[in-house]
Amino acid sequence: MHVLLHTPLILFFPHLISALDSPPLTWQTPNDPPSEPFTSADMLLKPNARNFTTQVNLRGWEGCDAEDPCNPDLNKRRIIKAGFEEMQKMIPNAWNDVSDPSDGPSIKYPFDWNSAAAVQFWGSFAKTADYRQLVQDNMDTLASQVSGDWFGWTLHVRCDDPAHACNGPTNAYVIHGGGLDDHINFCDSYYRLRSLDMAVDTEAAGGIINADVLTRYWNRATVWAHEIMHVSWIGKVNSDVVGGGWMTDIKYGRITNGPKWKQYRVLDSKWLALGDESPAYAASHNPQNYAWFALSNYITKRRGFYPSAEVWDSTMEPPQHPIENANAGETVSDEDSAGALTGTRPGC
């Protein structure tokens, strides 16, 4: 989810956070950053550069020391940092296992484009030909983010809900403040999410019916993967297809002049990749596709099976509106002013 401070556009995801008055997002380099976010991103991230990682320093923390209504002893800063580090574990950098730089791979996050997860969240090999490099670059960028301290770039995080968008089960959202001043705000529901491995191990051991349902594995690492794709210099888009310069949660409908909603559900994400009527490039521009894809791969690696539900097939074209067809406990905000991806465990 993200919000424009000057043009009120708010986007929500399965779980997120917020902030207050802190210094603007800054680059810790001797030179002033370019004003264009894409230029800055290209300078800093270089998705195909060999042996390249991005040191990320979390700063700001407005409202993060306030007492949690459900747990007075909750350390919000620690849980925010833990989620970011769990995202790094979920989306590992292939260079982590390389001792000799000459043996390093040209990409950070290698995967098989013919695998079940790749086909279901990006589309057939033929369909992905137009945007395969875009997806690979974005996955490599995600894999390149590592926790820093004093060097690298600063990411502004907060907990004070400046956009007043932490309604119900919203986990987090991104505020676009202009230039490099993007903020991620985390909401109360984020702190009640499970860690990556707790979610994966608990659901995987819950019997085949539950273990196969990807939605049940939602956790704080996937919130981070979704939200950081909204940061204007991280999630890249094809500017010939979408405007704005950064990745948003675009609403799509299934019927002309019918209701539209953000594609947060597993079924919606798979429709973007596989549906006969889904728009071109839609899967590659949807932050939730990246989060579900990375989570699926992590479950497969850690537990040895691919959680396939919900399974898409052409007879389901088009999938029903989420309010009409709630599945696996998911809910989706349908408010025009907010696009929050909501989780399955709201409340205390």
N, C-alpha and C positions, 0 to 999 in steps of 0.2 A: 504494500500500500504506500502511496505517497501523497504529499500535499504541497501545493504551490502557495507560498506565503502571500504572494501578490495576486495570483489567480487561483482562487480556492478550489483546487482539485485534490481530493483525498482518495487514497487507495488503501485497502485493507487486505490482510492475509490471515492465514490460520492462527497466528500468534505473534504479538509485537509489543513496543515500548514507547516512552516520550521524554521531554526535557523542558528547561526554562531559560534563564539568561546566562549564556556562557560565551566564551570567545568564538568567533566564526571559525569554520573549518579552515585549517591552514596547511600549507606545504612546508615541510621542514627542509628546505633547500635554500641555498644562498640567493637564488634568482627568483624574481616574481613569477608566479604561474601565468600561463596564457589565460585569457578570459574565456575562451571557448572550451567547454568541458570535454568535448571529444578530443581536441588537441592535447589537453592535459592527460586524458586517459591513455592516449597512444604513447605519450612520453613516459608515463609512469609504469604502465602495466605490460606493454609489449608482449601480447599473449603467446607469440611463437618464439620469443627469445630463449636461448638455451640456458639452463641452470638459473632461472630468474624467479625470484619470489618477491612479494610485496609486503614489507613490514607495515602493519596496521596498528596505530595507537588509538585506543578508545579514550575520548576526552569529553568534557562537558559535565554529564551526570546530574543535570538539574532535576531535582525532585526525587532522585534515586535513594536518598537517605530518609525519605518520609516513611513512616510506619505503614506496613501492609495491613489492610483491613482484615485479612484472614489469618495472618501470622505475624505478630508483632516482632518476632526475632528474625524475620526474613532478611537476608543480606542480598539486596537487589543487584548491587554491583557484581557480586561474586557470580550470581546466576546468569547475568548478562554476559560476562566474560566466559563463563563455562559454555554457554550456548555457542558462542563464536568459536571456541576451541573445538567443540564437538562437530561443528560444521567442517572444520579443517580435517577432522578424522573421517567424516562421512565422504568428503571429496578430497582424497589424498593427492599429493603431487608426486608424479612418477619419479621425480628427481630425488625423493627422499631415500630411495634405496640404491642410489648411484654413488659409488665411492670415487670412480674415475670420471671426471667431466667429459673426457673423450668418448665415454660410453653412454652419455646422457641422451634421452630420447628428444625428438624435435617437438613433441607435444607433452603437455603436463598430465592430461587426463585421458589416457588411451581407452578406447572401448570398441566393441564390434558393432558396426552399424546394422548388422543382420541379427543381432541378439533380440530376444523378446522385448526387453525394456526399450531398446533403441527404436524398434519398429512401432511399439505401442505408444511411445511418447513423442516420436519425431516423424513417423510415417515410413512408408516403404522406401527402399533404397533408391528407386527411381524418383519418388516424390521429393526426397531430401536433397537431390542434386543441386537445387538452386540455393539452398541455405545450409548445407552441411558444414561449410567452413565457418559460417557465423555461429552455429551451435558449438562447434569444436573450440572456437576462440573464446566463447563465453564460458564453457566448461573449464578451459585452461586458465582463464582469469580467476574463476572461483577457486580452482586448485592452487593458485599462486598466493592467495591471501593467508598470511601467517601473523600471529600475534607479535607485536613489537613493543618497545618501551620508549626509547628516545629518538630512534631513527625511523625513517619511512614517512608515511602520511598519516594525518589525523582524521579519524572518523568521529563525528559528533553524535553521541548517544544521550538519551534523556528519558525521564520517567514522569514528567509533569503534565503530559497531555496538552500541549499548547494549542492544538487544533480542535480539542474537545471531541475527539473521534474514538476514544476508548469506550465504546458502548458495547454492553453485552460481552460476547466471547471474543471480541477482537483482540488479537495478540500483539500487534505492532503496526506501525505505519511509517512511511518516509515523508519527510517534508523537504521540498525543493525550495531553498531560500535564494537561489540565484548564484551564479558563478560556481564556486566550490563549496558553498555553505549548505550542504545537505545534512539532514539530521535523521536518525532513526529513533523513533519514540516507542518505548515498550509499555504495554498496558498490563493491568493486574493479572489478566488471565495467562499471560506468558509465564509468570513465576510459578504457576501450578502445573505447568507441563512437565513431562518426564524428561530425563536425560536421554540422549540418543540410545545408548546401550540398554538402559532399563526398558525403554519402549520396545526396542527390537527383541530383546530376550524374553520379555514378558509375553508379548503377543505371539511370538514364534512358538512358544511352549503351550499356547492356549488351545490346541486342537486344530485340525485342518480347516475347519469352517472359519474360525477367527483368524488363524495364521495367514490365510490366503488374502485377507482383506487389507489392502494397502493403507486405506484411510486410518485404520486403527493404530498405525505406527507413527502418526504425527507427533512431533517432538520439538524441543527448542532448537535443535540444529537445523531442522527443515524451515522453521520460521526465519532463521538467519539467512539461509540460502535464498529464500523467496525475497526477503526484504533487501538484501544487499544487491540483488539484481536490479532493484529500482534506483539505486544510487547512480547519478547521472554519468559518472566516469567509469562505471564498471559494466553494467548491462548494455551491450551494444545492440543496435537495431539497424535494419536496412532503411536508410533515410528516404529511399525512393518509394518505400511501401508505407511507412508510418512517419509522422512528423513528431516534433517535440524534442528529439535528440536523446531521449532516454526511454527505458522500458516501462510501460504502464500496464495496468490490468484492464484490458479492453473488454467492453461489454459486447457480447454477440447475442443475437436472437436466432430463432429457428424458423420464424414465420414473418413474412413481410408485414411491417407495422405492428408486430407482436412484441411482447416483453423481451427485454435484453438483460443479461446478467453476466457477471464476471466468471471466468472459467476456472474455478477453484477445485471443483470435485475431480476425482480420478476419472470419472466417466467423461466429464467435460474436456479435460486435458487430452484424453484419448480421442475424443471426437475431433479436436483441432488437428490431430495428427492423421487420423484415418478416415474421417467423415467425407462422404462424397460431396457434401455441400459446405464444408469448412473453407474459410478463405485461405488463399495462398500465404505462406510465411507465418500463419497464425501461431502454430506451435512454437516456432523459433522466437516469437516475440512475447510469449506468455511466461512470466516468472515461475508460475506454479509447475509448468512442465519441467523446468530445470530441477525444482525441488523434488518432485515425485520421481523423476528419472534417477537422480543421485541417491535417493533413499532406497529405491528398488535395487540398484546395484550394490549398495552397502548390505542390504539384507541378504542378497544372493551370496555375497562373499563371506559374510559372517555366519550365516545359518545354512547355506547350501541349497536354498530353493528360491524360486522367483514367485513373489506374491502377485498373482495374476488378476485378482478380482478388484474392481469390476471389469469384466471382459467385454470389449467392444465388438460388435459385428454389425454388418450393414443393415440388418433387419431392424436395428434400433434407430435408424436415421429418420428424423432427428431426435436426439435425446430430449426428454421432457424438461420443463422448467423445474429448478430445484425445489421450489415451494410445493409443486405438484407431485414431485417424486423424490422426497427426502430419502437418502440412503445412508446406511452405516452411521446414523446419528449425526450426519453433517447438516449444518444450516448455513445459509448464505444470505448476507444482508442484501436487500433489494432496494435500498434507499438510493436515490439519485445523487445525493451529496456525499456518499461514502461507498467505498468498494472493498470493504474489509473481508478478507478471507477468514472464516471463523472455524473454530475447532470443535471437537466432540465432547470436551469436558469443561464447559463454562462453570463459573461460580467457585465457591470456596470448597 
